[in-house]
Amino acid sequence: MMHSTGTATVRPFKSTPYWWEDCAFAPLPVMPLAARCDVAIVGGGYAGLSAAIELARAGLNVQLFDRQPIGQAASSRNGGMASGSIRPSRKQLIHRFGEARANAILMEGKAARDDLQTFLDEEKVECDFFLSGLFDGAINDRECEELSRYAELLQRFLGIEAFSVSRAEVPRYIGTDFYAGGFVRMDIGGLHPAKLLDGILRIARASGATIHENTAVLATSADVGGVRVATSRGEVFAKKVLVCTDAYTDGFDPWLRRRIVPVRSRIVATEPLGDGVMDRLMPKRMMYGDTRQLSYYYRPSPDGSRILFGGRDGTTEGDPLSPTTHLRSELGRIFPDLQNVALSHSWFGQVAMHRDMIPRLFTAGDTVYATGFCGSGVVWARWLGKKAALKLIGRTDDAGSAFDFDRAPKAVPFYRGRPWFIPAVYSLYEWRDKRAIRLGKQSDRRP
Ligand SMILES: Cc1cc2nc3c(=O)[nH]c(=O)nc-3n(C[C@H](O)[C@H](O)[C@H](O)COP(=O)(O)OP(=O)(O)OC[C@H]3O[C@@H](n4cnc5c(N)ncnc54)[C@H](O)[C@@H]3O)c2cc1C
């Protein structure tokens, strides 16, 4: 189907997420604003809506505000890989937080992944969840050794089924000779992200939370006993505020904005490839990633008919064609048969990076923040939204969270919300990836 972008260019693919083909968000009924509430939540993605469920079920009066229609931001645009990854290594975590906290952070990943599955089962959320396992490809021998050590750590320390994969074994998991080896972990699965959001939204509404979409929070200010929340539809008073705006944080909170850098992530979807092709390229229908700095991630669609291939986009404005072309060529590099494959969709969304590079829960005055998921929020945003709510309720039976820090991530120097440095960082990472692949190829030629 031809798609007009509104510019002179006519593209042979849609620029809306593939997920929206079978999951549309109907407009919500417009509800009157209540002048007072217990908690005002800003942001209606996985984090904000999950918090709303806990708070409303605890009997609190909750109003959630989203400046867009629900279902427009990262929570319905992502790759649906339920990874709960942590970017820093265990060594880096120990260096920064000490061994006990580092271990608690890693253990919580396991708890959060398990909790997602329990939630889906108990609340009967149909979102095509499948515990597929994840294959991570190494681009050179050095990365292979690192992955092998990581597999051992997951196995020994967390009891997760994980093992390294030699170059000769790679075709069992993926039809490519691009990788020098890799590793597999079986605790990660895939799901349909928009259906997950739709399920969480349904439960939040049924729990009694009031959802105000198309209602921007413009500013908050401390007042006696709570916070005045100025919205595009009027002012409300809330005893507490919970901010879950992640990469879509706008000028309403300039303090947070200086700490969170929105980075575009893009996914392209191929046209259906046919069973034979999928059997050859993704014989185990897993989730896939690799060790490159530009973080490529890919997977089969839930019906197994096509490949969704994602990576960093590198642009900050407009919707240029170059990131799509780049992703298609990277897809063709891993799977040479797909060099000229037709794409049905190419879309982008924003992920929230910050200087700490781990998801965070923190408090400033009467405001609690659950945000900064560093491109890994399918597990973390739901989990930390829930944890933030339990903190607000003051639930003493909850063990709390190792991600609950008493301070926010540090502000990014010379940054106020326009990420001017992204193209330069992207070019640096691209150069490093090319170098790492070149080094890998050179070591292949050694006698
Ligand atoms: C292309 C892409 C691929 C990804 N792939 C994966 C993946 O495979 N696995 C994974 O774990 N994670 C992935 N992620 C990351 C994941 O989607 C996010 O971490 C997660 O959805 C964040 O959820 P959230 O609730 O914090 O924020 P969001 O879902 O982004 O919601 C934030 C909301 O805040 C609202 N908002 C902002 N400012 C205001 C305001 N002033 N007033 C009212 N509302 C406001 C916005 O409108 C928005 O709806 C990906 C992200 C993208 C973009």
The ligand as a Gaussian input file, in Angstrom:
#p B3LYP/6-31G(d) Opt

LIG

0 1
 C       10.629000       2.144000      18.982000
 C       10.755000       1.694000      20.420000
 C       11.099000       0.365000      20.689000
 C       11.192000      -0.077000      22.007000
 N       11.377000      -1.396000      22.243000
 C       11.347000      -1.870000      23.513000
 C       11.405000      -3.263000      23.749000
 O       11.424000      -4.087000      22.818000
 N       11.432000      -3.685000      25.041000
 C       11.367000      -2.803000      26.096000
 O       11.403000      -3.232000      27.251000
 N       11.218000      -1.468000      25.888000
 C       11.207000      -0.987000      24.630000
 N       11.033000       0.357000      24.410000
 C       10.899000       1.255000      25.563000
 C        9.480000       1.237000      26.167000
 O        8.525000       1.362000      25.157000
 C        9.335000       2.403000      27.157000
 O       10.394000       2.336000      28.096000
 C        8.021000       2.376000      27.915000
 O        6.932000       2.253000      27.035000
 C        7.877000       3.656000      28.745000
 O        6.591000       3.655000      29.330000
 P        6.123000       4.919000      30.162000
 O        4.808000       4.623000      30.730000
 O        7.193000       5.304000      31.109000
 O        6.083000       6.116000      29.098000
 P        5.267000       6.346000      27.740000
 O        4.531000       5.160000      27.300000
 O        6.235000       6.948000      26.781000
 O        4.195000       7.420000      28.169000
 C        4.558000       8.707000      28.616000
 C        3.316000       9.565000      28.462000
 O        3.530000      10.829000      29.137000
 C        2.700000      11.754000      28.468000
 N        3.081000      13.119000      28.851000
 C        4.290000      13.727000      28.694000
 N        4.238000      14.994000      29.157000
 C        2.969000      15.196000      29.605000
 C        2.296000      16.316000      30.171000
 N        2.908000      17.488000      30.375000
 N        1.003000      16.182000      30.526000
 C        0.348000      14.998000      30.333000
 N        0.941000      13.920000      29.771000
 C        2.231000      14.021000      29.425000
 C        2.929000      11.436000      27.010000
 O        1.896000      11.954000      26.192000
 C        2.971000       9.916000      27.019000
 O        1.737000       9.338000      26.669000
 C       10.974000       0.845000      23.101000
 C       10.625000       2.169000      22.825000
 C       10.510000       2.595000      21.517000
 C       10.113000       4.015000      21.232000

